[in-house]
């Protein structure tokens, strides 16, 4: 798929479908699905908004009290984008962490139409233990995932190149990791078109 047709695809209507708090309450598995995961504050809402060009899309579903649910957005009536609740908030109570793990584990292992998880990593911080924990969970569940670096505008190009190299090296130890890393910035919009092209291809795909 060319960048132009991917941009066109992402310019189509994207609608908030629902937020779910348990596996029983999620929408049917009709459409191919892409999930966005990452630590709190990684820039997930900003990335979803940059991809769709809709400034308030992810924010609208990110109001307090609704952040612990799995939010579903349907793009062009063909691709479901799934916003998983952010993890790794330092002060999160243990009970909340357990709830998150339970819900997300259920989701990740229970969605036959889940094509790929985008694991967002802040370019200033790189992979943290909590990210590696998620990667191991995805490896075991055999769910394909890809690292997307966020806030790439915050670091120098040389530092970004070093980070990409180091991250790619650690991905070799993870069975379900896609080898390609995409660096993005929701501010400069670097990498946004490349990510659109990667995701638009899934709109064509059949369920696993
Ligand atoms: P979320 O909690 O993962 O949804 O993160 P948000 O999208 O709300 O972003 C967290 C903070 O990082 C906000 O202050 C954003 O303005 C900032 N941010 C997000 N993406 C970028 C980016 O690409 N570049 C820069 N410089 N800041 C960003």
Boltz pocket constraint, residues with backbone or C-beta under 6 A from the ligand:
constraints:
  - pocket:
      binder: B
      contacts: [[A, 38], [A, 39], [A, 40], [A, 41], [A, 42], [A, 43], [A, 44], [A, 45], [A, 46], [A, 47], [A, 86], [A, 150], [A, 151], [A, 152], [A, 153], [A, 154], [A, 184], [A, 185], [A, 186], [A, 187], [A, 188]]
      max_distance: 6.0
